[in-house]
């Protein structure tokens, strides 16, 4: 059922018939419909899946928000009622991490999939700052007032991802801010608050790789559980859907299930299984 939230500022899909127990947030260039198979169906959950600002039916922000500003705009949804489970895919998971840090008392748990939580990515090599040489030169010349922003933008488009080249206006600014963010602080806050974290990852995810997820789970601590789903990648498919529903069931259970014994040598402080 399509509904409006926050005095009409946010469009959302309501699932179930009771008060929402789950708040779901989609990935970049996606919308609330991505959660339909996870949250809906005959045995669906009492949940709300939002269209984040600039996606789906929700208008973009007036300026280029950071993901923390996205979270701040949704804080009123975390009211005095029972704590919610936050579900986040990719960009939406970034927002969920900020919400958990800002209002740990209002968060029952986190279900994350395909979220780029750390930089640099899998290799562990230092990230090259500023991008390719000609882009860095253009940025330096622009900073000195020698070339206009349009020259820098030309090189950004040359080396930019499909998402960057497709984004327009303030949404391009949002994307640039998001891809340069790191969530170590948020992971540490989640650990300090003891918030359970269910991480469901596609084995072939190249946007947010499994080695990165393992390192993030280590930081999140003993309440983090990582499940790697063979054959899946970044977008939510049938196999990921099944594991996301299982993760959600664990967090919504009256008595949370005991996490499995860790057998992963390189992630000693988290729980990891292969789905």
C-alpha positions as CSV (number, residue, x, y, z in Angstrom):
1,X,0.0,0.0,0.0
2,X,1.5,3.3,-1.1
3,X,1.6,5.9,1.7
4,X,3.2,9.2,2.6
5,X,5.4,9.9,5.6
6,X,6.8,13.0,7.3
7,X,4.0,15.3,6.2
8,X,4.2,14.1,2.6
9,X,7.9,14.6,2.2
10,X,8.6,10.8,1.8
11,X,6.8,8.2,-0.3
12,X,6.8,4.7,1.0
13,X,5.2,1.2,0.6
14,X,3.5,-0.2,3.7
15,X,3.5,-4.0,4.2
16,X,1.5,-6.0,6.6
17,X,-1.5,-4.8,8.7
18,X,0.1,-3.8,12.0
19,X,2.5,-1.1,13.2
20,X,5.8,-1.3,11.3
21,X,8.5,-3.2,12.9
22,X,10.9,-2.8,10.0
23,X,12.2,0.2,8.0
24,X,13.7,-0.7,4.7
25,X,15.9,1.5,2.5
26,X,16.9,0.8,-1.1
27,X,20.2,1.2,-3.0
28,X,21.4,3.9,-5.4
29,X,19.2,4.5,-8.4
30,X,16.6,2.0,-7.0
31,X,13.4,2.4,-5.1
32,X,11.0,0.9,-2.6
33,X,9.9,-1.9,-4.9
34,X,13.3,-3.7,-4.4
35,X,11.9,-4.8,-1.0
36,X,8.6,-6.2,-2.3
37,X,9.7,-9.8,-2.4
38,X,11.6,-9.6,0.9
39,X,8.8,-7.9,2.9
40,X,5.6,-8.9,1.0
41,X,3.8,-12.1,0.2
42,X,1.3,-14.0,2.2
43,X,3.5,-14.2,5.2
44,X,4.7,-10.7,4.9
45,X,6.1,-8.4,7.6
46,X,4.8,-5.3,9.2
47,X,7.2,-3.0,7.5
48,X,7.7,0.3,5.6
49,X,10.0,0.5,2.6
50,X,10.8,4.1,1.7
51,X,11.7,5.9,-1.5
52,X,14.8,7.8,-0.3
53,X,15.0,11.5,-1.4
54,X,15.7,11.7,-5.1
55,X,14.5,8.2,-6.0
56,X,11.2,6.7,-6.8
57,X,8.3,9.0,-6.0
58,X,10.2,11.1,-3.4
59,X,11.6,14.4,-4.7
60,X,15.3,15.1,-4.4
61,X,16.8,17.2,-1.6
62,X,17.3,20.9,-2.2
63,X,21.1,20.5,-2.0
64,X,23.6,17.6,-2.1
65,X,23.0,15.8,1.1
66,X,25.5,13.5,2.7
67,X,24.2,10.1,3.8
68,X,24.1,11.4,7.4
69,X,21.8,14.1,6.3
70,X,19.6,11.5,4.6
71,X,19.5,9.7,8.0
72,X,18.7,12.9,9.9
73,X,15.7,13.5,7.6
74,X,14.4,10.0,8.6
75,X,15.0,10.3,12.3
76,X,11.3,11.2,13.1
77,X,10.4,7.7,11.9
78,X,12.3,6.3,14.8
79,X,9.8,7.4,17.5
80,X,9.1,6.4,21.0
81,X,7.4,3.1,20.0
82,X,9.2,-0.3,19.9
83,X,12.6,-0.3,18.3
84,X,12.7,-1.0,14.6
85,X,14.8,-3.3,12.5
86,X,16.6,-1.3,9.8
87,X,17.2,-3.0,6.5
88,X,19.5,-1.4,4.0
89,X,20.8,-2.3,0.6
90,X,23.9,-0.5,-0.8
91,X,23.2,3.3,-0.4
92,X,20.3,2.6,1.9
93,X,22.6,0.6,4.2
94,X,24.8,3.7,4.5
95,X,21.8,5.6,5.7
96,X,20.9,2.8,8.1
97,X,24.3,2.9,9.7
98,X,24.0,6.6,10.5
99,X,20.5,6.0,11.9
100,X,21.9,3.3,14.2
101,X,24.6,5.6,15.4
102,X,22.3,8.5,16.0
103,X,19.5,6.6,17.7
104,X,20.8,3.2,19.0
105,X,18.0,3.1,21.5
106,X,15.5,3.0,18.6
107,X,17.2,0.2,16.6
108,X,16.4,-3.4,17.3
109,X,18.9,-4.6,14.7
110,X,20.4,-4.1,11.3
111,X,20.0,-6.2,8.2
112,X,22.6,-5.1,5.6
113,X,23.3,-6.3,2.1
114,X,25.8,-5.0,-0.5
115,X,26.8,-1.9,1.6
116,X,30.2,-0.3,0.8
117,X,31.0,0.2,4.5
118,X,34.8,0.6,4.3
119,X,37.5,2.1,2.1
120,X,39.7,1.0,0.5
121,X,38.1,-2.2,-0.7
122,X,39.1,-5.9,-0.9
123,X,42.8,-5.6,-1.7
124,X,43.6,-3.7,1.4
125,X,45.9,-1.5,-0.7
126,X,45.9,2.3,0.0
127,X,43.3,4.1,-2.1
128,X,44.8,6.4,-4.8
129,X,43.7,9.8,-3.7
130,X,42.2,12.2,-6.3
131,X,41.8,9.7,-9.2
132,X,43.8,9.6,-12.4
133,X,46.6,12.1,-13.1
134,X,44.7,14.3,-15.6
135,X,41.7,14.5,-13.2
136,X,44.0,15.4,-10.3
137,X,45.7,18.1,-12.5
138,X,42.3,19.5,-13.5
139,X,41.2,19.6,-9.8
140,X,44.4,21.4,-8.8
141,X,44.1,24.0,-11.6
142,X,40.4,24.5,-10.7
143,X,41.4,25.1,-7.1
144,X,43.7,27.8,-8.3
145,X,41.0,29.4,-10.4
146,X,42.8,28.6,-13.7
147,X,40.2,26.3,-15.2
148,X,36.4,26.2,-14.6
149,X,34.4,23.5,-12.9
150,X,33.2,22.3,-16.3
151,X,36.8,21.1,-17.1
152,X,36.9,19.1,-13.9
153,X,33.5,17.7,-14.7
154,X,34.6,16.5,-18.1
155,X,37.3,14.4,-16.5
156,X,35.0,13.1,-13.9
157,X,32.6,11.9,-16.6
158,X,35.5,10.3,-18.4
159,X,36.5,8.2,-15.4
160,X,33.2,8.2,-13.6
161,X,31.0,5.1,-13.1
162,X,27.7,4.6,-14.9
163,X,25.9,5.8,-11.8
164,X,28.0,9.0,-11.8
165,X,27.3,9.7,-15.4
166,X,23.6,9.0,-15.0
167,X,23.2,11.2,-12.0
168,X,22.1,14.8,-12.5
169,X,22.2,18.0,-10.4
170,X,22.2,17.6,-6.7
171,X,22.1,13.8,-7.0
172,X,25.5,13.8,-8.5
173,X,26.8,15.7,-5.5
174,X,25.1,13.2,-3.2
175,X,26.8,10.3,-5.0
176,X,30.2,11.9,-4.9
177,X,29.9,12.4,-1.2
178,X,28.6,8.9,-0.6
179,X,31.3,7.0,-2.4
180,X,34.0,8.9,-0.4
181,X,32.5,8.0,2.9
182,X,33.8,5.4,5.4
183,X,31.6,3.9,8.1
184,X,34.2,2.8,10.7
185,X,32.8,5.2,13.2
186,X,29.3,3.9,12.7
187,X,30.4,0.3,12.9
188,X,32.2,1.0,16.2
189,X,29.1,2.8,17.5
190,X,27.0,-0.2,16.6
191,X,29.5,-2.5,18.5
192,X,29.4,-0.2,21.5
193,X,25.6,-0.3,21.6
194,X,25.5,-4.0,21.2
195,X,23.2,-3.8,18.2
196,X,22.8,-7.1,16.3
197,X,23.9,-6.9,12.7
198,X,22.9,-9.4,10.0
199,X,25.0,-9.1,6.9
200,X,23.8,-11.0,3.8
201,X,26.3,-10.7,1.0
202,X,26.4,-11.9,-2.6
203,X,29.5,-13.9,-3.3
204,X,30.1,-12.1,-6.5
205,X,29.4,-8.6,-5.3
206,X,32.0,-6.2,-6.9
207,X,30.4,-3.0,-5.6
208,X,30.8,-4.1,-2.0
209,X,33.1,-7.1,-1.8
210,X,33.0,-10.0,0.6
211,X,36.5,-9.3,2.0
212,X,35.4,-5.8,2.8
213,X,32.3,-7.2,4.5
214,X,34.4,-9.5,6.6
215,X,36.5,-6.6,7.8
216,X,33.4,-4.6,8.6
217,X,32.0,-7.5,10.5
218,X,35.2,-7.6,12.6
219,X,34.7,-4.0,13.5
220,X,31.1,-4.4,14.3
221,X,32.0,-7.1,16.8
222,X,30.6,-10.3,18.2
223,X,26.9,-9.4,17.4
224,X,27.7,-9.2,13.7
225,X,26.8,-12.2,11.5
226,X,28.0,-12.5,7.9
227,X,26.3,-14.9,5.4
228,X,27.8,-15.2,2.0
229,X,25.3,-16.3,-0.7
230,X,26.9,-18.3,-3.5
231,X,25.9,-17.3,-7.0
232,X,24.5,-13.9,-6.0
233,X,26.0,-10.5,-6.6
234,X,25.1,-6.9,-5.8
235,X,21.4,-6.7,-6.5
236,X,18.7,-8.5,-4.5
237,X,17.9,-11.8,-6.2
238,X,15.9,-14.8,-5.1
239,X,18.7,-16.4,-3.2
240,X,19.5,-13.1,-1.3
241,X,15.8,-12.6,-0.7
242,X,15.6,-16.0,1.1
243,X,18.5,-15.2,3.3
244,X,17.4,-11.7,4.0
245,X,14.0,-13.0,5.2
246,X,15.8,-15.5,7.4
247,X,18.0,-12.7,8.9
248,X,14.9,-10.6,9.5
249,X,13.2,-13.5,11.3
250,X,16.1,-13.9,13.6
251,X,16.0,-10.2,14.6
252,X,12.3,-10.1,15.0
253,X,12.1,-13.3,17.1
254,X,11.2,-12.7,20.8
255,X,14.3,-14.6,21.8
256,X,17.1,-14.0,19.3
257,X,18.7,-17.2,18.1
258,X,22.2,-18.0,19.2
259,X,24.7,-17.1,16.6
260,X,26.7,-20.0,15.1
261,X,30.2,-20.8,16.2
262,X,32.7,-18.8,14.2
263,X,34.9,-21.0,12.0
264,X,36.4,-18.2,9.9
265,X,40.1,-17.7,10.5
266,X,40.3,-14.1,9.2
267,X,37.2,-12.8,11.0
268,X,37.6,-14.0,14.7
269,X,35.2,-11.5,16.2
270,X,32.2,-12.0,13.9
271,X,30.0,-14.9,12.9
272,X,30.1,-16.0,9.3
273,X,28.4,-18.8,7.4
274,X,28.0,-19.7,3.8
275,X,24.3,-19.7,2.8
